[in-house]
Amino acid sequence: MKAGSRAFRLKLIHTIFAVERDLIVGGQAVMEGVMMRTPSAYAIACRRADGSIVSTAESLPKWSDKYKWLAWPVLRGGATLIQSMGLGVKALNF
């Protein structure tokens, strides 16, 4: 691929804009609804008995930003597991 070729320019544009496309989203089923999570926020939506939908969305701070010692790999994984379990229980009780 030459530096001035069309393929090179397209590859360069793809590389520049790939960051916005690579958003990691996960989810979990809850009673009559769904919980979706990104690294920085989560949202829960559930259907009420009358058919209406109630939802909530909040930011999800990284514990490693507040506590620098949680930036170590093993501790960060354990903290993320605890945070995910807490969020899952909160979503199921919503």
C-alpha positions in Angstrom: 0.0 0.0 0.0 1.6 3.3 -1.1 1.4 6.3 1.1 -0.7 8.3 -1.4 -3.0 5.6 -2.6 -6.7 5.5 -2.1 -6.4 2.3 0.0 -3.9 3.9 2.3 -6.2 7.0 2.8 -9.2 4.8 3.5 -7.1 2.7 6.0 -6.0 5.9 7.7 -9.5 7.3 8.0 -10.7 3.9 9.4 -7.9 4.0 12.0 -8.7 7.6 13.1 -12.4 6.9 13.5 -12.1 3.3 14.9 -12.0 4.5 18.5 -15.7 5.6 18.5 -16.7 2.3 16.9 -15.0 0.1 19.4 -17.4 0.7 22.3 -17.7 -2.3 24.7 -21.2 -3.0 25.8 -22.4 -5.9 27.9 -25.8 -6.8 29.3 -27.8 -9.0 31.6 -31.5 -10.0 31.6 -33.5 -8.9 34.6 -37.1 -9.7 35.4 -39.2 -8.2 32.6 -36.3 -6.1 31.3 -32.7 -5.7 30.6 -29.6 -4.1 32.1 -26.9 -2.8 29.7 -23.4 -1.7 30.8 -20.5 0.1 29.3 -17.1 0.7 31.0 -18.4 4.1 32.2 -22.2 3.8 32.6 -25.1 1.5 32.9 -28.8 1.5 32.2 -31.8 -0.6 33.4 -35.2 -0.8 31.7 -38.1 -2.9 33.0 -41.7 -3.4 32.0 -44.3 -2.7 34.7 -47.4 -4.7 35.3 -49.5 -2.0 33.5 -47.3 -2.3 30.4 -45.3 0.9 30.8 -41.6 0.9 30.8 -39.5 2.3 33.7 -35.8 3.0 33.2 -32.8 4.4 34.9 -29.3 5.3 33.8 -26.2 6.3 35.9 -22.5 6.8 35.4 -20.2 4.1 36.7 -17.0 5.5 38.1 -13.8 3.4 38.0 -12.7 2.5 41.5 -9.1 2.6 40.3 -9.4 6.3 39.6 -10.3 6.9 43.3 -8.0 4.3 44.8 -4.7 4.2 43.0 -3.7 0.8 44.5 -6.6 -0.8 42.6 -4.7 -0.1 39.3 -2.6 -3.2 40.0 -3.9 -6.0 37.6 -5.0 -8.6 40.1 -6.6 -6.2 42.5 -8.3 -4.3 39.6 -9.8 -7.6 38.4 -11.1 -8.4 41.9 -12.5 -4.9 42.3 -14.2 -5.1 38.9 -15.7 -8.5 39.8 -17.1 -7.1 43.1 -18.5 -4.0 41.3 -20.1 -6.2 38.6 -21.7 -8.5 41.1 -23.1 -5.5 43.1 -24.5 -3.9 39.9 -26.1 -7.2 38.9 -27.8 -7.6 42.3 -29.0 -3.9 42.0 -30.3 -4.6 38.5 -32.2 -7.7 39.7 -33.8 -5.8 42.6 -34.8 -2.8 40.4 
